[in-house]
Amino acid sequence: MNLLILFRLAMQSILRNRTRAALTMLGIVIGVAAVIVMVAVGYGARSRIREQIGNLGTNMIVITPGASTTGGVSQGAQAFATLTVADAEKIRSQSQTVVAVSPVLALRSQVLAPGGNWRTSINGVDTDYQTIRDWQTDSGSFFGPEDVRAARSVAVLGRTVAQRIFAGSDPVGQEIQIAALRFLVMGVLAPKGQTASGSDSDDVILVPYTTAATRLTGRPRIPQILVSTASQGEIPAAQEEMRVLLRESHRLSGDDDDDFTVRNQTDLATAAESSTRVMTLLMAAIASISLLVGGIGIMNIMLVSVTERTREIGIRLAIGARGADVLIQFLVESIVMGALGGVVGLVLGFTGAKVLAYFTGWETVISPLVMVGAVGFSGAVGVFFGFYPARKAAALNPIEALRYE
C-alpha cells in the first residue's frame, strides 16, 4: 500500500477523534519538551563551565606545593610552602616548552582610597601573568619588567575593586593604600566574571611579586606558579618537564614523592564537566519517564481503536487486503501520533528553554542533535508501543470481524 495513502488514512483516523488523540499525545508532548529543557539547561551549564575555565588563562598549567609526610603521616596538599621564586626562574630559563612563567603570592588586605575602602585579594605576579591569564586592561596599562625588578609600589585593579573604591572616577594615576604602603594605580583590568567555583575574578589587585614578597608578605616562598605553553598540545610535555625541573631543584631522589602538584585546565574542565554530565543525564532520564507514559497511552488508545474498527478491518481483509497491510496501517497511525507529539513537544521545549533562560538568567544551549533525537525517539515510541495493537488487528479473522457488532 502506498505510504502517502497510509499517512492520509492515519490522519483521517486521528482527526476523527481529535480530543482523544490530543490527550493520547500529551504524554509524548510533555516528555519531549521536558527532555529538551533539561538537556538545554545541562548543556548550558557545561558551556558556562568551559567559558569560566577558559577565562582562567591560555594553555595554563598551575603548580602548587604538594603533600608532605612527617613521621609517616601525610600533611595533605599545600601543607608546606615548597615553591620559591628560584623555582619559577629555573623553569623560565631552562624550560623548552613554556612561553610564560609567573610566580603568584596571595594575601588578603584592606585597601584604602579617596573614594572608600574594600577588603580584597592582593596577588603578587610577574608581567607574564597578563599573557598567561590572557587578561587585558580596560584603561591604563599593566606594570612592566622594570617595575618588577625595582619592586615598585604600583598596582593594577580588578573591575570590582575599582568600582568599590573609585566609584564615578578614573582610578588610573591615583593612589591607594595597602597595609601601610601607598601604591600608584597604573591600570584597570577588563572584567573576567565569575570563576567555575563561583568566586569573583575581578575582586583582586595585582602588584609586582617582588613588591609583595619584600613589602607585604615578607615570605621568600610562594604558594603558586603559573605557566603557559604555546599550544594546548604541548601541555602534557610541559607538565612532565615541570616535574623533572622541580624534582631537580628540590633535590628529590628517585624514591621520593613529589612535594609539588602540577595541574592543567583540562583536568579542571574534565572534573567539572563530568559532574555536570551526570546531572544532565539524570535529569533527561527523569524527563524521559513521560515518554514511557505517553507510549503506554498510545498502546492503550490503539487497542481501543482496533476494537472499535473490527468490522472495518474485516471488510478490508474480505476485499483482498493482506494482514501485513492492516498491520502497517495501524503501525503508521501510532508512528504519526508519536511523531506529531514529538514535533509539538519540540516547539514547547524550545520555547520553554528560551523562557527559562530569560526569567532565570541561566544559560541554555539547545543542541540540534538533541532536537532531532527527541523527535526520532518519539517516533520510535510509536513503533514500539503501536506494534502489538497493529499485530492484533492484522491477526483478526475476516469472517469473525465482519460478524462483530
Buried (B, 14 or more C-beta within 10 A) or exposed (E): BEEEEBBEBBBEBBEEBEEEBBEBBBBBBBBBBBBBBBBBBBBBBBBBBBEBBBBBBBBBBBBBBBBBEEEEEEEEEBBBEBBBBEBBEBBBEEBEBBBBBBBBBBBEBEBBBEBEEBEBBBBBBBBBBBBBBBBEBEBBEBBEEEBBEEBBBBBBBBBBBBBBBBEEEEBBEBBBBBBEBEBBBBBBBBBBEBEBEEEBBBBBBBBBBBBBBBBBBEBEBBBBBBBBBEEEEBBEEBBEBBBEBBBEBBEBEEEEEBBBBBBBBBBBBEEBBEEBBEBBEEBBEEBBEBBBBBBEBBBEBBBBBBEEBBEBBBEBBEEEBEBEBBBBBBBBBBBBBBBBBBBBBBBBBBEBBBEBBEEEEBBBBBEEEBBEBBBEBBBBBBBBBBBBBBBBBBEBEBEEBBEBE
